[in-house]
Amino acid sequence: MDNLLGIDYGNKNIGLALAPKSLMALGFQVLPNDKNFFEKLEVIIKEHAISKIIIGFPLNMDGTESTQTTTTENFCAQLKAKFSQVSIIRYDERLSTVEAKKNLTGKKNYDAEAARIILQGYLDASKYQTNKNK
């Protein structure tokens, strides 16, 4: 089983979640989106033996792309270039931030929770697909 990292990409902060052995997503931490981000991410990838990164892919409610979609695509390209040994998977993140804010009422730092929701959604969808194909 793989160790997965979920990412909720934001212009200011980037939320991270972990799913050791692909079992269950856990909110991990929030890193500032700054020039040191990729160095910090490299340490996390090595320490946790990450084999897949699941990144929230922002789409409008009608499924169309937005300006944030393009920004996230550029971020995905950077991830692929810097971490070629890790699979980068885009996962629809619609309403993840809304759910994260709802789950953490009154708390400001919801980026790691949004990453957890994205990663858990991916895990649940993967399990569904596996069971459906049996």
A tleap script that builds the chain and sets N, CA, C and O, in Angstrom:
source leaprc.protein.ff14SB
mol = sequence {
  NMET ASP ASN LEU LEU GLY ILE ASP TYR GLY
  ASN LYS ASN ILE GLY LEU ALA LEU ALA PRO
  LYS SER LEU MET ALA LEU GLY PHE GLN VAL
  LEU PRO ASN ASP LYS ASN PHE PHE GLU LYS
  LEU GLU VAL ILE ILE LYS GLU HIE ALA ILE
  SER LYS ILE ILE ILE GLY PHE PRO LEU ASN
  MET ASP GLY THR GLU SER THR GLN THR THR
  THR THR GLU ASN PHE CYS ALA GLN LEU LYS
  ALA LYS PHE SER GLN VAL SER ILE ILE ARG
  TYR ASP GLU ARG LEU SER THR VAL GLU ALA
  LYS LYS ASN LEU THR GLY LYS LYS ASN TYR
  ASP ALA GLU ALA ALA ARG ILE ILE LEU GLN
  GLY TYR LEU ASP ALA SER LYS TYR GLN THR
  ASN LYS ASN CLYS
}
set mol.1.N position { 0.839 -1.183 0.000 }
set mol.1.CA position { 0.000 0.000 0.000 }
set mol.1.C position { 0.884 1.245 0.000 }
set mol.1.O position { 2.000 1.247 0.519 }
set mol.2.N position { 0.346 2.290 -0.595 }
set mol.2.CA position { 1.088 3.532 -0.759 }
set mol.2.C position { 0.871 4.486 0.413 }
set mol.2.O position { -0.161 4.451 1.084 }
set mol.3.N position { 1.866 5.335 0.640 }
set mol.3.CA position { 1.712 6.469 1.539 }
set mol.3.C position { 1.358 7.658 0.665 }
set mol.3.O position { 2.101 8.010 -0.252 }
set mol.4.N position { 0.214 8.278 0.954 }
set mol.4.CA position { -0.290 9.360 0.120 }
set mol.4.C position { -0.218 10.693 0.841 }
set mol.4.O position { -0.317 10.771 2.066 }
set mol.5.N position { -0.041 11.746 0.043 }
set mol.5.CA position { -0.061 13.110 0.550 }
set mol.5.C position { -1.148 13.863 -0.198 }
set mol.5.O position { -1.171 13.866 -1.429 }
set mol.6.N position { -2.037 14.494 0.531 }
set mol.6.CA position { -3.070 15.324 -0.071 }
set mol.6.C position { -2.669 16.776 0.021 }
set mol.6.O position { -2.091 17.206 1.019 }
set mol.7.N position { -2.976 17.538 -1.020 }
set mol.7.CA position { -2.631 18.960 -1.046 }
set mol.7.C position { -3.858 19.790 -1.408 }
set mol.7.O position { -4.551 19.519 -2.389 }
set mol.8.N position { -4.104 20.802 -0.591 }
set mol.8.CA position { -5.074 21.844 -0.920 }
set mol.8.C position { -4.253 23.087 -1.224 }
set mol.8.O position { -3.773 23.765 -0.316 }
set mol.9.N position { -4.094 23.380 -2.523 }
set mol.9.CA position { -3.239 24.472 -2.963 }
set mol.9.C position { -3.947 25.807 -2.825 }
set mol.9.O position { -5.097 25.965 -3.235 }
set mol.10.N position { -3.246 26.755 -2.246 }
set mol.10.CA position { -3.763 28.113 -2.135 }
set mol.10.C position { -2.673 29.114 -2.438 }
set mol.10.O position { -1.487 28.795 -2.346 }
set mol.11.N position { -3.058 30.305 -2.793 }
set mol.11.CA position { -2.080 31.334 -3.137 }
set mol.11.C position { -1.244 31.770 -1.945 }
set mol.11.O position { -0.090 32.164 -2.117 }
set mol.12.N position { -1.805 31.707 -0.731 }
set mol.12.CA position { -1.081 32.104 0.483 }
set mol.12.C position { -0.583 30.907 1.281 }
set mol.12.O position { 0.558 30.886 1.742 }
set mol.13.N position { -1.453 29.910 1.439 }
set mol.13.CA position { -1.129 28.728 2.241 }
set mol.13.C position { -1.460 27.461 1.470 }
set mol.13.O position { -2.331 27.441 0.601 }
set mol.14.N position { -0.730 26.399 1.820 }
set mol.14.CA position { -0.949 25.103 1.188 }
set mol.14.C position { -1.198 24.086 2.292 }
set mol.14.O position { -0.326 23.818 3.118 }
set mol.15.N position { -2.410 23.520 2.292 }
set mol.15.CA position { -2.782 22.532 3.297 }
set mol.15.C position { -2.305 21.152 2.886 }
set mol.15.O position { -2.343 20.794 1.709 }
set mol.16.N position { -1.855 20.378 3.869 }
set mol.16.CA position { -1.352 19.030 3.630 }
set mol.16.C position { -2.080 18.020 4.510 }
set mol.16.O position { -2.444 18.306 5.651 }
set mol.17.N position { -2.279 16.839 3.949 }
set mol.17.CA position { -2.865 15.721 4.694 }
set mol.17.C position { -2.096 14.464 4.331 }
set mol.17.O position { -1.537 14.365 3.239 }
set mol.18.N position { -2.068 13.512 5.238 }
set mol.18.CA position { -1.382 12.243 5.008 }
set mol.18.C position { -2.364 11.086 5.099 }
set mol.18.O position { -3.338 11.127 5.850 }
set mol.19.N position { -2.081 10.052 4.313 }
set mol.19.CA position { -2.826 8.790 4.420 }
set mol.19.C position { -1.787 7.671 4.397 }
set mol.19.O position { -1.474 7.129 3.337 }
set mol.20.N position { -1.252 7.327 5.575 }
set mol.20.CA position { -0.274 6.239 5.640 }
set mol.20.C position { -0.895 4.921 5.186 }
set mol.20.O position { -1.979 4.543 5.631 }
set mol.21.N position { -0.207 4.248 4.319 }
set mol.21.CA position { -0.650 2.958 3.780 }
set mol.21.C position { -2.042 3.038 3.158 }
set mol.21.O position { -2.776 2.050 3.129 }
set mol.22.N position { -2.390 4.210 2.667 }
set mol.22.CA position { -3.670 4.444 1.971 }
set mol.22.C position { -4.886 4.081 2.814 }
set mol.22.O position { -5.930 3.728 2.266 }
set mol.23.N position { -4.770 4.162 4.139 }
set mol.23.CA position { -5.875 3.740 4.994 }
set mol.23.C position { -6.893 4.845 5.249 }
set mol.23.O position { -8.066 4.705 4.900 }
set mol.24.N position { -6.450 5.936 5.853 }
set mol.24.CA position { -7.377 7.004 6.215 }
set mol.24.C position { -6.620 8.324 6.187 }
set mol.24.O position { -5.479 8.406 6.641 }
set mol.25.N position { -7.264 9.352 5.652 }
set mol.25.CA position { -6.637 10.665 5.550 }
set mol.25.C position { -6.662 11.385 6.890 }
set mol.25.O position { -7.668 11.382 7.599 }
set mol.26.N position { -5.537 11.998 7.218 }
set mol.26.CA position { -5.404 12.765 8.447 }
set mol.26.C position { -4.842 14.137 8.105 }
set mol.26.O position { -3.856 14.240 7.375 }
set mol.27.N position { -5.459 15.189 8.626 }
set mol.27.CA position { -4.900 16.525 8.432 }
set mol.27.C position { -3.490 16.549 8.992 }
set mol.27.O position { -3.238 16.003 10.066 }
set mol.28.N position { -2.572 17.175 8.279 }
set mol.28.CA position { -1.167 17.133 8.690 }
set mol.28.C position { -0.648 18.507 9.091 }
set mol.28.O position { -0.362 18.745 10.265 }
set mol.29.N position { -0.525 19.408 8.127 }
set mol.29.CA position { -0.031 20.738 8.454 }
set mol.29.C position { -0.320 21.708 7.321 }
set mol.29.O position { -0.771 21.330 6.240 }
set mol.30.N position { -0.043 22.966 7.611 }
set mol.30.CA position { -0.207 24.021 6.622 }
set mol.30.C position { 1.147 24.696 6.458 }
set mol.30.O position { 1.804 25.067 7.431 }
set mol.31.N position { 1.543 24.842 5.199 }
set mol.31.CA position { 2.796 25.523 4.898 }
set mol.31.C position { 2.494 26.800 4.133 }
set mol.31.O position { 1.555 26.847 3.339 }
set mol.32.N position { 3.295 27.840 4.373 }
set mol.32.CA position { 3.103 29.045 3.570 }
set mol.32.C position { 3.526 28.777 2.124 }
set mol.32.O position { 4.481 28.040 1.875 }
set mol.33.N position { 2.826 29.367 1.198 }
set mol.33.CA position { 3.171 29.256 -0.216 }
set mol.33.C position { 4.244 30.300 -0.495 }
set mol.33.O position { 3.958 31.411 -0.941 }
set mol.34.N position { 5.485 29.914 -0.220 }
set mol.34.CA position { 6.606 30.833 -0.397 }
set mol.34.C position { 7.771 30.128 -1.081 }
set mol.34.O position { 7.639 28.982 -1.512 }
set mol.35.N position { 8.895 30.799 -1.181 }
set mol.35.CA position { 10.043 30.261 -1.903 }
set mol.35.C position { 10.633 29.007 -1.241 }
set mol.35.O position { 11.371 28.270 -1.895 }
set mol.36.N position { 10.332 28.752 0.013 }
set mol.36.CA position { 10.853 27.582 0.726 }
set mol.36.C position { 9.922 26.378 0.677 }
set mol.36.O position { 10.253 25.316 1.204 }
set mol.37.N position { 8.758 26.538 0.046 }
set mol.37.CA position { 7.758 25.471 0.071 }
set mol.37.C position { 8.308 24.147 -0.461 }
set mol.37.O position { 8.152 23.115 0.193 }
set mol.38.N position { 8.937 24.154 -1.614 }
set mol.38.CA position { 9.372 22.898 -2.222 }
set mol.38.C position { 10.470 22.211 -1.415 }
set mol.38.O position { 10.541 20.982 -1.404 }
set mol.39.N position { 11.321 22.972 -0.747 }
set mol.39.CA position { 12.326 22.371 0.145 }
set mol.39.C position { 11.639 21.644 1.303 }
set mol.39.O position { 11.998 20.516 1.638 }
set mol.40.N position { 10.658 22.298 1.902 }
set mol.40.CA position { 9.921 21.689 3.014 }
set mol.40.C position { 9.148 20.464 2.544 }
set mol.40.O position { 9.088 19.451 3.240 }
set mol.41.N position { 8.558 20.565 1.361 }
set mol.41.CA position { 7.797 19.440 0.823 }
set mol.41.C position { 8.713 18.250 0.544 }
set mol.41.O position { 8.324 17.104 0.767 }
set mol.42.N position { 9.905 18.511 0.065 }
set mol.42.CA position { 10.853 17.426 -0.204 }
set mol.42.C position { 11.174 16.647 1.072 }
set mol.42.O position { 11.267 15.419 1.046 }
set mol.43.N position { 11.343 17.350 2.175 }
set mol.43.CA position { 11.603 16.699 3.464 }
set mol.43.C position { 10.413 15.821 3.855 }
set mol.43.O position { 10.597 14.684 4.290 }
set mol.44.N position { 9.209 16.339 3.701 }
set mol.44.CA position { 7.997 15.580 4.049 }
set mol.44.C position { 7.877 14.334 3.176 }
set mol.44.O position { 7.558 13.255 3.674 }
set mol.45.N position { 8.129 14.479 1.888 }
set mol.45.CA position { 8.031 13.340 0.967 }
set mol.45.C position { 9.015 12.243 1.362 }
set mol.45.O position { 8.672 11.061 1.341 }
set mol.46.N position { 10.231 12.631 1.721 }
set mol.46.CA position { 11.239 11.642 2.125 }
set mol.46.C position { 10.908 11.017 3.482 }
set mol.46.O position { 10.958 9.797 3.636 }
set mol.47.N position { 10.570 11.855 4.462 }
set mol.47.CA position { 10.286 11.358 5.819 }
set mol.47.C position { 9.117 10.391 5.852 }
set mol.47.O position { 9.120 9.440 6.634 }
set mol.48.N position { 8.120 10.623 5.015 }
set mol.48.CA position { 6.904 9.812 5.040 }
set mol.48.C position { 6.811 8.833 3.869 }
set mol.48.O position { 5.776 8.198 3.665 }
set mol.49.N position { 7.894 8.715 3.104 }
set mol.49.CA position { 7.958 7.787 1.965 }
set mol.49.C position { 6.712 7.912 1.076 }
set mol.49.O position { 6.040 6.924 0.781 }
set mol.50.N position { 6.425 9.132 0.664 }
set mol.50.CA position { 5.246 9.423 -0.153 }
set mol.50.C position { 5.454 8.897 -1.571 }
set mol.50.O position { 6.479 9.165 -2.198 }
set mol.51.N position { 4.475 8.150 -2.069 }
set mol.51.CA position { 4.560 7.642 -3.443 }
set mol.51.C position { 3.543 8.304 -4.365 }
set mol.51.O position { 3.689 8.260 -5.586 }
set mol.52.N position { 2.498 8.928 -3.775 }
set mol.52.CA position { 1.478 9.620 -4.568 }
set mol.52.C position { 1.085 10.912 -3.877 }
set mol.52.O position { 0.943 10.974 -2.656 }
set mol.53.N position { 0.914 11.940 -4.693 }
set mol.53.CA position { 0.379 13.210 -4.206 }
set mol.53.C position { -0.971 13.414 -4.875 }
set mol.53.O position { -1.087 13.379 -6.100 }
set mol.54.N position { -1.980 13.627 -4.057 }
set mol.54.CA position { -3.326 13.894 -4.542 }
set mol.54.C position { -3.567 15.389 -4.335 }
set mol.54.O position { -3.635 15.869 -3.204 }
set mol.55.N position { -3.692 16.109 -5.434 }
set mol.55.CA position { -3.859 17.555 -5.332 }
set mol.55.C position { -5.280 17.945 -5.711 }
set mol.55.O position { -5.815 17.516 -6.733 }
set mol.56.N position { -5.868 18.763 -4.864 }
set mol.56.CA position { -7.220 19.247 -5.140 }
set mol.56.C position { -7.232 20.085 -6.405 }
set mol.56.O position { -6.462 21.035 -6.545 }
set mol.57.N position { -8.108 19.726 -7.318 }
set mol.57.CA position { -8.206 20.409 -8.598 }
set mol.57.C position { -9.459 21.265 -8.602 }
set mol.57.O position { -10.571 20.738 -8.600 }
set mol.58.N position { -9.287 22.598 -8.608 }
set mol.58.CA position { -10.438 23.493 -8.470 }
set mol.58.C position { -11.202 23.684 -9.780 }
set mol.58.O position { -10.641 24.109 -10.791 }
set mol.59.N position { -12.455 23.370 -9.737 }
set mol.59.CA position { -13.354 23.592 -10.864 }
set mol.59.C position { -14.553 24.383 -10.365 }
set mol.59.O position { -14.898 24.333 -9.185 }
set mol.60.N position { -15.177 25.105 -11.268 }
set mol.60.CA position { -16.426 25.777 -10.924 }
set mol.60.C position { -17.503 24.722 -10.705 }
set mol.60.O position { -17.336 23.570 -11.103 }
set mol.61.N position { -18.593 25.107 -10.082 }
set mol.61.CA position { -19.659 24.153 -9.788 }
set mol.61.C position { -20.213 23.488 -11.050 }
set mol.61.O position { -20.700 22.359 -10.985 }
set mol.62.N position { -20.147 24.169 -12.192 }
set mol.62.CA position { -20.639 23.575 -13.438 }
set mol.62.C position { -19.573 22.750 -14.161 }
set mol.62.O position { -19.798 22.281 -15.276 }
set mol.63.N position { -18.414 22.575 -13.523 }
set mol.63.CA position { -17.352 21.745 -14.093 }
set mol.63.C position { -16.370 22.488 -14.981 }
set mol.63.O position { -15.410 21.893 -15.471 }
set mol.64.N position { -16.592 23.771 -15.194 }
set mol.64.CA position { -15.672 24.546 -16.022 }
set mol.64.C position { -14.454 24.967 -15.207 }
set mol.64.O position { -14.462 24.934 -13.976 }
set mol.65.N position { -13.416 25.361 -15.923 }
set mol.65.CA position { -12.179 25.785 -15.272 }
set mol.65.C position { -12.236 27.271 -14.927 }
set mol.65.O position { -12.958 28.053 -15.545 }
set mol.66.N position { -11.441 27.628 -13.911 }
set mol.66.CA position { -11.361 29.016 -13.456 }
set mol.66.C position { -9.906 29.472 -13.539 }
set mol.66.O position { -9.039 28.711 -13.967 }
set mol.67.N position { -9.643 30.699 -13.135 }
set mol.67.CA position { -8.250 31.161 -13.100 }
set mol.67.C position { -7.450 30.357 -12.075 }
set mol.67.O position { -6.260 30.117 -12.276 }
set mol.68.N position { -8.079 29.943 -10.991 }
set mol.68.CA position { -7.376 29.129 -9.993 }
set mol.68.C position { -7.031 27.749 -10.556 }
set mol.68.O position { -6.050 27.136 -10.135 }
set mol.69.N position { -7.826 27.262 -11.498 }
set mol.69.CA position { -7.519 25.983 -12.150 }
set mol.69.C position { -6.187 26.090 -12.877 }
set mol.69.O position { -5.346 25.197 -12.775 }
set mol.70.N position { -5.995 27.176 -13.609 }
set mol.70.CA position { -4.742 27.393 -14.345 }
set mol.70.C position { -3.567 27.515 -13.383 }
set mol.70.O position { -2.502 26.950 -13.632 }
set mol.71.N position { -3.748 28.241 -12.296 }
set mol.71.CA position { -2.699 28.391 -11.286 }
set mol.71.C position { -2.336 27.032 -10.693 }
set mol.71.O position { -1.160 26.733 -10.487 }
set mol.72.N position { -3.339 26.220 -10.423 }
set mol.72.CA position { -3.101 24.889 -9.859 }
set mol.72.C position { -2.419 23.979 -10.878 }
set mol.72.O position { -1.567 23.171 -10.511 }
set mol.73.N position { -2.784 24.103 -12.143 }
set mol.73.CA position { -2.111 23.335 -13.211 }
set mol.73.C position { -0.625 23.660 -13.240 }
set mol.73.O position { 0.207 22.762 -13.369 }
set mol.74.N position { -0.292 24.935 -13.121 }
set mol.74.CA position { 1.121 25.340 -13.101 }
set mol.74.C position { 1.835 24.750 -11.897 }
set mol.74.O position { 2.980 24.311 -12.003 }
set mol.75.N position { 1.164 24.739 -10.755 }
set mol.75.CA position { 1.726 24.140 -9.541 }
set mol.75.C position { 1.949 22.638 -9.752 }
set mol.75.O position { 2.986 22.106 -9.356 }
set mol.76.N position { 0.984 21.955 -10.372 }
set mol.76.CA position { 1.122 20.518 -10.669 }
set mol.76.C position { 2.344 20.270 -11.555 }
set mol.76.O position { 3.083 19.310 -11.339 }
set mol.77.N position { 2.554 21.122 -12.534 }
set mol.77.CA position { 3.708 20.984 -13.428 }
set mol.77.C position { 5.010 21.124 -12.644 }
set mol.77.O position { 5.971 20.399 -12.901 }
set mol.78.N position { 5.044 22.044 -11.697 }
set mol.78.CA position { 6.230 22.194 -10.847 }
set mol.78.C position { 6.451 20.949 -9.994 }
set mol.78.O position { 7.580 20.479 -9.850 }
set mol.79.N position { 5.365 20.418 -9.428 }
set mol.79.CA position { 5.477 19.195 -8.623 }
set mol.79.C position { 6.061 18.054 -9.454 }
set mol.79.O position { 6.968 17.354 -9.005 }
set mol.80.N position { 5.538 17.869 -10.667 }
set mol.80.CA position { 5.997 16.790 -11.545 }
set mol.80.C position { 7.468 16.960 -11.894 }
set mol.80.O position { 8.211 15.980 -11.944 }
set mol.81.N position { 7.892 18.193 -12.134 }
set mol.81.CA position { 9.290 18.454 -12.490 }
set mol.81.C position { 10.228 18.209 -11.311 }
set mol.81.O position { 11.322 17.675 -11.493 }
set mol.82.N position { 9.816 18.588 -10.122 }
set mol.82.CA position { 10.680 18.465 -8.940 }
set mol.82.C position { 10.649 17.086 -8.296 }
set mol.82.O position { 11.631 16.664 -7.684 }
set mol.83.N position { 9.524 16.377 -8.429 }
set mol.83.CA position { 9.364 15.091 -7.761 }
set mol.83.C position { 8.914 14.033 -8.770 }
set mol.83.O position { 7.811 13.496 -8.667 }
set mol.84.N position { 9.755 13.747 -9.721 }
set mol.84.CA position { 9.389 12.824 -10.811 }
set mol.84.C position { 9.145 11.398 -10.317 }
set mol.84.O position { 8.482 10.613 -10.996 }
set mol.85.N position { 9.675 11.060 -9.141 }
set mol.85.CA position { 9.500 9.716 -8.594 }
set mol.85.C position { 8.126 9.532 -7.934 }
set mol.85.O position { 7.763 8.420 -7.550 }
set mol.86.N position { 7.371 10.619 -7.805 }
set mol.86.CA position { 6.081 10.589 -7.130 }
set mol.86.C position { 4.966 10.795 -8.158 }
set mol.86.O position { 5.055 11.685 -9.005 }
set mol.87.N position { 3.924 9.976 -8.082 }
set mol.87.CA position { 2.771 10.163 -8.961 }
set mol.87.C position { 1.969 11.371 -8.486 }
set mol.87.O position { 1.702 11.519 -7.293 }
set mol.88.N position { 1.588 12.230 -9.423 }
set mol.88.CA position { 0.779 13.403 -9.113 }
set mol.88.C position { -0.612 13.167 -9.695 }
set mol.88.O position { -0.764 12.978 -10.901 }
set mol.89.N position { -1.618 13.178 -8.835 }
set mol.89.CA position { -2.987 12.882 -9.264 }
set mol.89.C position { -3.870 14.076 -8.910 }
set mol.89.O position { -3.888 14.519 -7.762 }
set mol.90.N position { -4.593 14.588 -9.884 }
set mol.90.CA position { -5.535 15.672 -9.648 }
set mol.90.C position { -6.887 15.071 -9.245 }
set mol.90.O position { -7.344 14.087 -9.826 }
set mol.91.N position { -7.514 15.691 -8.235 }
set mol.91.CA position { -8.801 15.206 -7.756 }
set mol.91.C position { -9.737 16.393 -7.550 }
set mol.91.O position { -9.357 17.390 -6.936 }
set mol.92.N position { -10.929 16.288 -8.051 }
set mol.92.CA position { -11.925 17.353 -7.976 }
set mol.92.C position { -12.131 17.773 -6.519 }
set mol.92.O position { -12.481 16.958 -5.666 }
set mol.93.N position { -11.909 19.040 -6.260 }
set mol.93.CA position { -12.007 19.524 -4.884 }
set mol.93.C position { -13.240 20.385 -4.615 }
set mol.93.O position { -13.316 21.043 -3.578 }
set mol.94.N position { -14.191 20.389 -5.519 }
set mol.94.CA position { -15.360 21.251 -5.320 }
set mol.94.C position { -15.981 21.037 -3.943 }
set mol.94.O position { -16.236 19.908 -3.522 }
set mol.95.N position { -16.211 22.132 -3.269 }
set mol.95.CA position { -16.851 22.211 -1.946 }
set mol.95.C position { -15.974 21.716 -0.790 }
set mol.95.O position { -16.449 21.659 0.344 }
set mol.96.N position { -14.717 21.357 -1.041 }
set mol.96.CA position { -13.862 20.888 0.065 }
set mol.96.C position { -13.605 21.997 1.081 }
set mol.96.O position { -13.605 21.737 2.285 }
set mol.97.N position { -13.386 23.218 0.626 }
set mol.97.CA position { -13.145 24.319 1.553 }
set mol.97.C position { -14.405 24.643 2.335 }
set mol.97.O position { -14.331 24.935 3.528 }
set mol.98.N position { -15.549 24.597 1.690 }
set mol.98.CA position { -16.829 24.839 2.376 }
set mol.98.C position { -17.017 23.799 3.474 }
set mol.98.O position { -17.384 24.139 4.599 }
set mol.99.N position { -16.765 22.534 3.149 }
set mol.99.CA position { -16.904 21.473 4.152 }
set mol.99.C position { -15.889 21.633 5.273 }
set mol.99.O position { -16.214 21.414 6.441 }
set mol.100.N position { -14.655 22.015 4.926 }
set mol.100.CA position { -13.615 22.205 5.945 }
set mol.100.C position { -14.008 23.313 6.919 }
set mol.100.O position { -13.847 23.163 8.131 }
set mol.101.N position { -14.519 24.414 6.396 }
set mol.101.CA position { -14.951 25.515 7.265 }
set mol.101.C position { -16.109 25.082 8.159 }
set mol.101.O position { -16.196 25.482 9.320 }
set mol.102.N position { -16.984 24.271 7.609 }
set mol.102.CA position { -18.125 23.756 8.389 }
set mol.102.C position { -17.637 22.830 9.504 }
set mol.102.O position { -18.134 22.886 10.628 }
set mol.103.N position { -16.663 21.978 9.184 }
set mol.103.CA position { -16.112 21.039 10.167 }
set mol.103.C position { -15.354 21.747 11.278 }
set mol.103.O position { -15.326 21.273 12.414 }
set mol.104.N position { -14.744 22.870 10.960 }
set mol.104.CA position { -13.899 23.581 11.921 }
set mol.104.C position { -14.485 24.941 12.264 }
set mol.104.O position { -13.767 25.941 12.248 }
set mol.105.N position { -15.738 24.997 12.563 }
set mol.105.CA position { -16.428 26.249 12.865 }
set mol.105.C position { -15.652 27.044 13.913 }
set mol.105.O position { -15.296 26.532 14.975 }
set mol.106.N position { -15.403 28.302 13.583 }
set mol.106.CA position { -14.724 29.184 14.531 }
set mol.106.C position { -13.218 29.152 14.443 }
set mol.106.O position { -12.555 29.987 15.059 }
set mol.107.N position { -12.656 28.224 13.704 }
set mol.107.CA position { -11.204 28.152 13.561 }
set mol.107.C position { -10.824 28.723 12.204 }
set mol.107.O position { -11.534 28.526 11.218 }
set mol.108.N position { -9.703 29.430 12.157 }
set mol.108.CA position { -9.299 30.082 10.926 }
set mol.108.C position { -8.491 29.178 10.006 }
set mol.108.O position { -8.582 29.304 8.785 }
set mol.109.N position { -7.714 28.282 10.563 }
set mol.109.CA position { -6.795 27.509 9.744 }
set mol.109.C position { -7.433 26.199 9.305 }
set mol.109.O position { -7.317 25.182 9.988 }
set mol.110.N position { -8.100 26.233 8.172 }
set mol.110.CA position { -8.838 25.076 7.688 }
set mol.110.C position { -8.159 24.417 6.487 }
set mol.110.O position { -8.719 23.482 5.915 }
set mol.111.N position { -6.980 24.874 6.093 }
set mol.111.CA position { -6.333 24.359 4.886 }
set mol.111.C position { -5.954 22.881 5.012 }
set mol.111.O position { -6.111 22.125 4.053 }
set mol.112.N position { -5.460 22.459 6.175 }
set mol.112.CA position { -5.113 21.043 6.362 }
set mol.112.C position { -6.377 20.182 6.357 }
set mol.112.O position { -6.356 19.051 5.873 }
set mol.113.N position { -7.473 20.714 6.893 }
set mol.113.CA position { -8.744 19.980 6.882 }
set mol.113.C position { -9.257 19.848 5.449 }
set mol.113.O position { -9.778 18.797 5.075 }
set mol.114.N position { -9.117 20.894 4.648 }
set mol.114.CA position { -9.526 20.815 3.239 }
set mol.114.C position { -8.681 19.765 2.511 }
set mol.114.O position { -9.205 19.006 1.695 }
set mol.115.N position { -7.386 19.718 2.799 }
set mol.115.CA position { -6.513 18.699 2.194 }
set mol.115.C position { -6.955 17.299 2.628 }
set mol.115.O position { -6.945 16.366 1.825 }
set mol.116.N position { -7.342 17.154 3.898 }
set mol.116.CA position { -7.812 15.861 4.399 }
set mol.116.C position { -9.080 15.436 3.663 }
set mol.116.O position { -9.223 14.270 3.294 }
set mol.117.N position { -9.991 16.370 3.452 }
set mol.117.CA position { -11.247 16.064 2.758 }
set mol.117.C position { -10.970 15.635 1.318 }
set mol.117.O position { -11.569 14.678 0.829 }
set mol.118.N position { -10.076 16.331 0.649 }
set mol.118.CA position { -9.696 15.978 -0.726 }
set mol.118.C position { -9.101 14.574 -0.760 }
set mol.118.O position { -9.495 13.743 -1.578 }
set mol.119.N position { -8.153 14.320 0.130 }
set mol.119.CA position { -7.474 13.018 0.154 }
set mol.119.C position { -8.440 11.893 0.521 }
set mol.119.O position { -8.393 10.818 -0.077 }
set mol.120.N position { -9.313 12.132 1.494 }
set mol.120.CA position { -10.274 11.099 1.875 }
set mol.120.C position { -11.255 10.835 0.740 }
set mol.120.O position { -11.648 9.690 0.514 }
set mol.121.N position { -11.647 11.870 0.035 }
set mol.121.CA position { -12.514 11.698 -1.136 }
set mol.121.C position { -11.861 10.822 -2.187 }
set mol.121.O position { -12.509 9.957 -2.775 }
set mol.122.N position { -10.577 11.047 -2.423 }
set mol.122.CA position { -9.836 10.217 -3.375 }
set mol.122.C position { -9.792 8.761 -2.897 }
set mol.122.O position { -10.031 7.838 -3.676 }
set mol.123.N position { -9.483 8.565 -1.609 }
set mol.123.CA position { -9.422 7.208 -1.058 }
set mol.123.C position { -10.766 6.499 -1.189 }
set mol.123.O position { -10.828 5.339 -1.596 }
set mol.124.N position { -11.838 7.205 -0.843 }
set mol.124.CA position { -13.178 6.616 -0.922 }
set mol.124.C position { -13.536 6.267 -2.363 }
set mol.124.O position { -14.088 5.198 -2.626 }
set mol.125.N position { -13.225 7.163 -3.292 }
set mol.125.CA position { -13.523 6.907 -4.706 }
set mol.125.C position { -12.705 5.727 -5.230 }
set mol.125.O position { -13.203 4.926 -6.021 }
set mol.126.N position { -11.458 5.622 -4.790 }
set mol.126.CA position { -10.602 4.510 -5.211 }
set mol.126.C position { -11.135 3.183 -4.693 }
set mol.126.O position { -11.136 2.186 -5.416 }
set mol.127.N position { -11.587 3.167 -3.442 }
set mol.127.CA position { -12.154 1.944 -2.870 }
set mol.127.C position { -13.432 1.555 -3.592 }
set mol.127.O position { -13.685 0.374 -3.829 }
set mol.128.N position { -14.240 2.554 -3.940 }
set mol.128.CA position { -15.476 2.301 -4.674 }
set mol.128.C position { -15.170 1.672 -6.031 }
set mol.128.O position { -15.811 0.700 -6.432 }
set mol.129.N position { -14.187 2.232 -6.734 }
set mol.129.CA position { -13.819 1.720 -8.053 }
set mol.129.C position { -13.282 0.292 -7.948 }
set mol.129.O position { -13.588 -0.550 -8.792 }
set mol.130.N position { -12.485 0.019 -6.915 }
set mol.130.CA position { -11.942 -1.316 -6.710 }
set mol.130.C position { -13.073 -2.315 -6.467 }
set mol.130.O position { -13.098 -3.393 -7.059 }
set mol.131.N position { -14.015 -1.943 -5.584 }
set mol.131.CA position { -15.146 -2.845 -5.277 }
set mol.131.C position { -16.068 -3.002 -6.482 }
set mol.131.O position { -16.619 -4.080 -6.707 }
set mol.132.N position { -16.235 -1.958 -7.238 }
set mol.132.CA position { -17.118 -1.984 -8.418 }
set mol.132.C position { -16.563 -2.931 -9.499 }
set mol.132.O position { -17.323 -3.557 -10.238 }
set mol.133.N position { -15.242 -3.022 -9.575 }
set mol.133.CA position { -14.606 -3.847 -10.610 }
set mol.133.C position { -14.447 -5.312 -10.200 }
set mol.133.O position { -13.941 -6.119 -10.980 }
set mol.134.N position { -14.869 -5.660 -8.999 }
set mol.134.CA position { -14.758 -7.065 -8.543 }
set mol.134.C position { -15.870 -7.906 -9.097 }
set mol.134.O position { -15.934 -9.104 -8.821 }
savepdb mol mol.pdb
quit
